[in-house]
Structure formats: structure tokens, C-alpha cells
Amino acid sequence: MAWQNPEDATLRAILERTRTIALVGASSKSERPSHGVMRYLLSAGYEVIPIRPGGGEVLGLPCVASLTDLDEPPDLIDVFRASEHVAGIVEAAIALQAPVVWLQDGVVDEAAAGRAQEAGLIVVMDECTLRVHRRLVADS
């Protein structure tokens, strides 16, 4: 069976109840999609925790090296990493008991998504948080 993301009503509810977002693959380079999406999410009122192994800062916020370094689960884990990294990210999300894993455009791992769902997480795959937020929340 082909992968299906949650329906719009569920996506809207996720984005409306989310307060904290761990953004995996945050970049300080303004030309990177993760940078623009992080800027947008901050402007939309979310608390964003940049996850980046190299440390440093993104948009003035200190980076956390890994999801495993978080003290409590974020409401949503937004993933800007290549698909081959998703399995490890999902395992960390399950261990954290994060409610939602959101894989950005082009990020696909159906096996890892299935494991996340089996563990009770909601998974959105190959979809942009910025675009969905604009379509379902910002414009409503």
C-alpha cells in the first residue's frame, strides 16, 4: 500500500497544538531550505530548537547536537536530513516519545515511518511544514 499522509484536518490540528519544534538538519546558511523554514516557523510563534551536530547557532538560537541531548520531547520533530538518516532519527524520536515526526520534501523512509507509527507517533512524509502551515493555519 502506498504511503498516505494524515488528512488536512489532522495536519491543521498538529500545527495548531504544536508549541516546540526540534528542527533536525538546521543550517546557518540562508540559502538552505531548513534556514528559511526555521525563520518562518519562528515568525509563526513556534519555539524552534535547531538540531545540528556541529553546534553553533542558527538564527541566534544555540544548536543542540542531537535529539538524544534533549531533556524533554518537542511537540514535533521536523527533519531536513537525507532519507538514509531517517531511521536513526526515528529511533531517537521513539525513545523521546515525541508525538510527531515530520519529514520534509524529498525525505522518505517508509520502513522507518512504519516503525514510528507502530510506536504511536504521527508521521508526515515528503511534505513541507512551511507550505502546509501557510495553507491550513496562516490563511485560515
C-alpha positions as protocol buffer text, in pm:
chain_id: "A"
residue {
  index: 1
  type: MET
  ca { x: 0 y: 0 z: 0 }
}
residue {
  index: 2
  type: ALA
  ca { x: 130 y: 344 z: -91 }
}
residue {
  index: 3
  type: TRP
  ca { x: 216 y: 587 z: 187 }
}
residue {
  index: 4
  type: GLN
  ca { x: -53 y: 835 z: 285 }
}
residue {
  index: 5
  type: ASN
  ca { x: -2 y: 1141 z: 500 }
}
residue {
  index: 6
  type: PRO
  ca { x: -266 y: 1242 z: 753 }
}
residue {
  index: 7
  type: GLU
  ca { x: -566 y: 1434 z: 623 }
}
residue {
  index: 8
  type: ASP
  ca { x: -570 y: 1814 z: 627 }
}
residue {
  index: 9
  type: ALA
  ca { x: -781 y: 1831 z: 944 }
}
residue {
  index: 10
  type: THR
  ca { x: -518 y: 1627 z: 1129 }
}
residue {
  index: 11
  type: LEU
  ca { x: -232 y: 1832 z: 984 }
}
residue {
  index: 12
  type: ARG
  ca { x: -407 y: 2154 z: 1093 }
}
residue {
  index: 13
  type: ALA
  ca { x: -463 y: 2014 z: 1444 }
}
residue {
  index: 14
  type: ILE
  ca { x: -96 y: 1913 z: 1469 }
}
residue {
  index: 15
  type: LEU
  ca { x: 25 y: 2258 z: 1369 }
}
residue {
  index: 16
  type: GLU
  ca { x: -225 y: 2434 z: 1596 }
}
residue {
  index: 17
  type: ARG
  ca { x: -134 y: 2236 z: 1910 }
}
residue {
  index: 18
  type: THR
  ca { x: 242 y: 2235 z: 1845 }
}
residue {
  index: 19
  type: ARG
  ca { x: 449 y: 2476 z: 2052 }
}
residue {
  index: 20
  type: THR
  ca { x: 803 y: 2335 z: 2030 }
}
residue {
  index: 21
  type: ILE
  ca { x: 972 y: 2207 z: 1716 }
}
residue {
  index: 22
  type: ALA
  ca { x: 1308 y: 2032 z: 1702 }
}
residue {
  index: 23
  type: LEU
  ca { x: 1444 y: 2110 z: 1356 }
}
residue {
  index: 24
  type: VAL
  ca { x: 1690 y: 1834 z: 1261 }
}
residue {
  index: 25
  type: GLY
  ca { x: 1937 y: 1948 z: 999 }
}
residue {
  index: 26
  type: ALA
  ca { x: 1920 y: 2318 z: 1086 }
}
residue {
  index: 27
  type: SER
  ca { x: 2157 y: 2530 z: 880 }
}
residue {
  index: 28
  type: SER
  ca { x: 2308 y: 2872 z: 938 }
}
residue {
  index: 29
  type: LYS
  ca { x: 2328 y: 2918 z: 557 }
}
residue {
  index: 30
  type: SER
  ca { x: 2042 y: 3142 z: 449 }
}
residue {
  index: 31
  type: GLU
  ca { x: 2014 y: 2971 z: 108 }
}
residue {
  index: 32
  type: ARG
  ca { x: 1928 y: 2635 z: 267 }
}
residue {
  index: 33
  type: PRO
  ca { x: 1560 y: 2535 z: 288 }
}
residue {
  index: 34
  type: SER
  ca { x: 1597 y: 2448 z: 658 }
}
residue {
  index: 35
  type: HIS
  ca { x: 1707 y: 2804 z: 733 }
}
residue {
  index: 36
  type: GLY
  ca { x: 1409 y: 2962 z: 558 }
}
residue {
  index: 37
  type: VAL
  ca { x: 1162 y: 2722 z: 714 }
}
residue {
  index: 38
  type: MET
  ca { x: 1311 y: 2777 z: 1058 }
}
residue {
  index: 39
  type: ARG
  ca { x: 1283 y: 3155 z: 1013 }
}
residue {
  index: 40
  type: TYR
  ca { x: 919 y: 3112 z: 908 }
}
residue {
  index: 41
  type: LEU
  ca { x: 834 y: 2882 z: 1200 }
}
residue {
  index: 42
  type: LEU
  ca { x: 988 y: 3128 z: 1446 }
}
residue {
  index: 43
  type: SER
  ca { x: 787 y: 3413 z: 1291 }
}
residue {
  index: 44
  type: ALA
  ca { x: 472 y: 3198 z: 1324 }
}
residue {
  index: 45
  type: GLY
  ca { x: 531 y: 3183 z: 1701 }
}
residue {
  index: 46
  type: TYR
  ca { x: 685 y: 2839 z: 1745 }
}
residue {
  index: 47
  type: GLU
  ca { x: 976 y: 2769 z: 1977 }
}
residue {
  index: 48
  type: VAL
  ca { x: 1233 y: 2609 z: 1746 }
}
residue {
  index: 49
  type: ILE
  ca { x: 1527 y: 2405 z: 1872 }
}
residue {
  index: 50
  type: PRO
  ca { x: 1792 y: 2372 z: 1600 }
}
residue {
  index: 51
  type: ILE
  ca { x: 1949 y: 2025 z: 1594 }
}
residue {
  index: 52
  type: ARG
  ca { x: 2292 y: 2028 z: 1435 }
}
residue {
  index: 53
  type: PRO
  ca { x: 2589 y: 1805 z: 1522 }
}
residue {
  index: 54
  type: GLY
  ca { x: 2840 y: 2084 z: 1459 }
}
residue {
  index: 55
  type: GLY
  ca { x: 2688 y: 2305 z: 1727 }
}
residue {
  index: 56
  type: GLY
  ca { x: 2697 y: 2681 z: 1687 }
}
residue {
  index: 57
  type: GLU
  ca { x: 2390 y: 2895 z: 1638 }
}
residue {
  index: 58
  type: VAL
  ca { x: 2114 y: 2926 z: 1381 }
}
residue {
  index: 59
  type: LEU
  ca { x: 1912 y: 3246 z: 1372 }
}
residue {
  index: 60
  type: GLY
  ca { x: 2056 y: 3340 z: 1711 }
}
residue {
  index: 61
  type: LEU
  ca { x: 1949 y: 3017 z: 1878 }
}
residue {
  index: 62
  type: PRO
  ca { x: 2205 y: 2771 z: 2019 }
}
residue {
  index: 63
  type: CYS
  ca { x: 2214 y: 2437 z: 1841 }
}
residue {
  index: 64
  type: VAL
  ca { x: 2170 y: 2105 z: 2017 }
}
residue {
  index: 65
  type: ALA
  ca { x: 2396 y: 1831 z: 1880 }
}
residue {
  index: 66
  type: SER
  ca { x: 2136 y: 1552 z: 1871 }
}
residue {
  index: 67
  type: LEU
  ca { x: 1778 y: 1466 z: 1958 }
}
residue {
  index: 68
  type: THR
  ca { x: 1920 y: 1243 z: 2230 }
}
residue {
  index: 69
  type: ASP
  ca { x: 2052 y: 1558 z: 2403 }
}
residue {
  index: 70
  type: LEU
  ca { x: 1702 y: 1698 z: 2459 }
}
residue {
  index: 71
  type: ASP
  ca { x: 1567 y: 1688 z: 2815 }
}
residue {
  index: 72
  type: GLU
  ca { x: 1204 y: 1658 z: 2706 }
}
residue {
  index: 73
  type: PRO
  ca { x: 1028 y: 1571 z: 2383 }
}
residue {
  index: 74
  type: PRO
  ca { x: 938 y: 1851 z: 2144 }
}
residue {
  index: 75
  type: ASP
  ca { x: 583 y: 1859 z: 2011 }
}
residue {
  index: 76
  type: LEU
  ca { x: 714 y: 1798 z: 1659 }
}
residue {
  index: 77
  type: ILE
  ca { x: 1042 y: 1683 z: 1505 }
}
residue {
  index: 78
  type: ASP
  ca { x: 1092 y: 1847 z: 1165 }
}
residue {
  index: 79
  type: VAL
  ca { x: 1353 y: 1659 z: 959 }
}
residue {
  index: 80
  type: PHE
  ca { x: 1577 y: 1819 z: 696 }
}
residue {
  index: 81
  type: ARG
  ca { x: 1822 y: 1531 z: 657 }
}
residue {
  index: 82
  type: ALA
  ca { x: 1876 y: 1290 z: 370 }
}
residue {
  index: 83
  type: SER
  ca { x: 1649 y: 987 z: 370 }
}
residue {
  index: 84
  type: GLU
  ca { x: 1929 y: 749 z: 473 }
}
residue {
  index: 85
  type: HIS
  ca { x: 1946 y: 928 z: 812 }
}
residue {
  index: 86
  type: VAL
  ca { x: 1575 y: 892 z: 889 }
}
residue {
  index: 87
  type: ALA
  ca { x: 1592 y: 552 z: 1059 }
}
residue {
  index: 88
  type: GLY
  ca { x: 1823 y: 680 z: 1333 }
}
residue {
  index: 89
  type: ILE
  ca { x: 1619 y: 997 z: 1375 }
}
residue {
  index: 90
  type: VAL
  ca { x: 1301 y: 792 z: 1411 }
}
residue {
  index: 91
  type: GLU
  ca { x: 1464 y: 570 z: 1674 }
}
residue {
  index: 92
  type: ALA
  ca { x: 1560 y: 882 z: 1872 }
}
residue {
  index: 93
  type: ALA
  ca { x: 1206 y: 1022 z: 1829 }
}
residue {
  index: 94
  type: ILE
  ca { x: 1056 y: 699 z: 1960 }
}
residue {
  index: 95
  type: ALA
  ca { x: 1294 y: 699 z: 2258 }
}
residue {
  index: 96
  type: LEU
  ca { x: 1200 y: 1062 z: 2331 }
}
residue {
  index: 97
  type: GLN
  ca { x: 830 y: 981 z: 2292 }
}
residue {
  index: 98
  type: ALA
  ca { x: 786 y: 1275 z: 2056 }
}
residue {
  index: 99
  type: PRO
  ca { x: 429 y: 1276 z: 1924 }
}
residue {
  index: 100
  type: VAL
  ca { x: 504 y: 1381 z: 1563 }
}
residue {
  index: 101
  type: VAL
  ca { x: 784 y: 1323 z: 1313 }
}
residue {
  index: 102
  type: TRP
  ca { x: 759 y: 1541 z: 1003 }
}
residue {
  index: 103
  type: LEU
  ca { x: 986 y: 1456 z: 709 }
}
residue {
  index: 104
  type: GLN
  ca { x: 1038 y: 1746 z: 470 }
}
residue {
  index: 105
  type: ASP
  ca { x: 1012 y: 1748 z: 90 }
}
residue {
  index: 106
  type: GLY
  ca { x: 1211 y: 1465 z: -62 }
}
residue {
  index: 107
  type: VAL
  ca { x: 1276 y: 1292 z: 273 }
}
residue {
  index: 108
  type: VAL
  ca { x: 1124 y: 945 z: 251 }
}
residue {
  index: 109
  type: ASP
  ca { x: 1174 y: 625 z: 450 }
}
residue {
  index: 110
  type: GLU
  ca { x: 856 y: 419 z: 459 }
}
residue {
  index: 111
  type: ALA
  ca { x: 1008 y: 147 z: 680 }
}
residue {
  index: 112
  type: ALA
  ca { x: 1116 y: 399 z: 945 }
}
residue {
  index: 113
  type: ALA
  ca { x: 781 y: 579 z: 916 }
}
residue {
  index: 114
  type: GLY
  ca { x: 606 y: 246 z: 977 }
}
residue {
  index: 115
  type: ARG
  ca { x: 818 y: 183 z: 1289 }
}
residue {
  index: 116
  type: ALA
  ca { x: 730 y: 531 z: 1417 }
}
residue {
  index: 117
  type: GLN
  ca { x: 359 y: 470 z: 1359 }
}
residue {
  index: 118
  type: GLU
  ca { x: 377 y: 132 z: 1533 }
}
residue {
  index: 119
  type: ALA
  ca { x: 528 y: 315 z: 1832 }
}
residue {
  index: 120
  type: GLY
  ca { x: 233 y: 556 z: 1835 }
}
residue {
  index: 121
  type: LEU
  ca { x: 389 y: 854 z: 1659 }
}
residue {
  index: 122
  type: ILE
  ca { x: 217 y: 1051 z: 1386 }
}
residue {
  index: 123
  type: VAL
  ca { x: 429 y: 1069 z: 1072 }
}
residue {
  index: 124
  type: VAL
  ca { x: 414 y: 1320 z: 788 }
}
residue {
  index: 125
  type: MET
  ca { x: 646 y: 1239 z: 500 }
}
residue {
  index: 126
  type: ASP
  ca { x: 773 y: 1425 z: 192 }
}
residue {
  index: 127
  type: GLU
  ca { x: 584 y: 1744 z: 285 }
}
residue {
  index: 128
  type: CYS
  ca { x: 689 y: 2097 z: 383 }
}
residue {
  index: 129
  type: THR
  ca { x: 584 y: 2236 z: 722 }
}
residue {
  index: 130
  type: LEU
  ca { x: 600 y: 2593 z: 591 }
}
residue {
  index: 131
  type: ARG
  ca { x: 377 y: 2521 z: 292 }
}
residue {
  index: 132
  type: VAL
  ca { x: 125 y: 2323 z: 497 }
}
residue {
  index: 133
  type: HIS
  ca { x: 119 y: 2588 z: 771 }
}
residue {
  index: 134
  type: ARG
  ca { x: 55 y: 2863 z: 516 }
}
residue {
  index: 135
  type: ARG
  ca { x: -218 y: 2659 z: 350 }
}
residue {
  index: 136
  type: LEU
  ca { x: -401 y: 2533 z: 659 }
}
residue {
  index: 137
  type: VAL
  ca { x: -320 y: 2763 z: 951 }
}
residue {
  index: 138
  type: ALA
  ca { x: -184 y: 3103 z: 847 }
}
residue {
  index: 139
  type: ASP
  ca { x: -451 y: 3163 z: 582 }
}
residue {
  index: 140
  type: SER
  ca { x: -744 y: 3035 z: 787 }
}
